């Protein structure tokens, strides 16, 4: 290493044979680090004359009072709403939010997490499309305060706050059946941990009502890609109604119908899920199953701060019910 360059935690980690996260925990006296590992890291720090570049308040042992928020897709408005309300609640509690755009990239998740831990961030909010499983395992092993927002990961001991995805799927099914729609299909978001519950609820409810389980197709959370899938589904299945697994997909369905010269809702009813602002700015406005984003965000911040302060090992989870918001994209079908 060039002597003119100051060593970083990555240099320490490489020479000590540990992760950058472990070095960060040793520097900040946080997390679960074995005594032998701690001594090895401290020895390498001394050899390389490493001095942590942290704020004076942190060096005095005071918390940074910051929370890292991983955002996988900045073009999906649901994540921006979660950030907005999480920041609102965090500020009221004396904390600040640092938003990290990861673009569904495991490597970017790793880089962002290591940088924030070096800055002594106090905890993380993990969203439903987080890809780096190894990093999550490290966070759990180190006892790093982390919260799953809008989804659950039962394989980890992280707190979680979410809307009831299965109930949301059931509500969409009930609503479409009440409008006499039987030949329906769902387009769900690919690789989202929220999708399985929404799919299960939707299909299971149709079966409980004595109907065939609707087919499910997948699209990435992009209007253009959802539109492409929707066109294929409409041409092949000729449904009277389509359920979009989130609002981005629902808008893609509407655009597909328009390009195929189908009238909404006269020829095709559409229902979305999340109830973001997208539902109100498109024409026709979209009927949607609404998730209580503000309640979920507020509760998430409360649980994370409680975890930071108490250091408790017991996992806590909260699930909130969705609600139907009727607009004009779906209507009753004549039998």
Buried (B, 14 or more C-beta within 10 A) or exposed (E): EEEEEEBBBEBBBBBBEBBBBBBBBBBBEBBEBEEEBBEBBBEBBEEBEBEBEBEEEBEEEEBBBBBBBBBBBEEBBBBBBBBBBBBBBBEEEEBEBBBBBBEBBBEBBBBBBBBBBBBBBBBBBBBBBBBBEEBBEBBBBBBBBBBBBBBBBEEBEBBBBBBBBBBBBBBBBBBBBEBBBBEBBBBBBBEBBBBBBBBBBBBBBBEEEEBEBBBBBBBBBBBEBBBBBBBEBBEEBEBBBBBBBBBBBBBBBBBBBBEEEBEBBEEBBBBBBBBBEBBEEBEBBBBBBBBBBBBBBBBBBBBBBBBBEEEEEEBBEBBBEBBBBEBEBBBEBEE
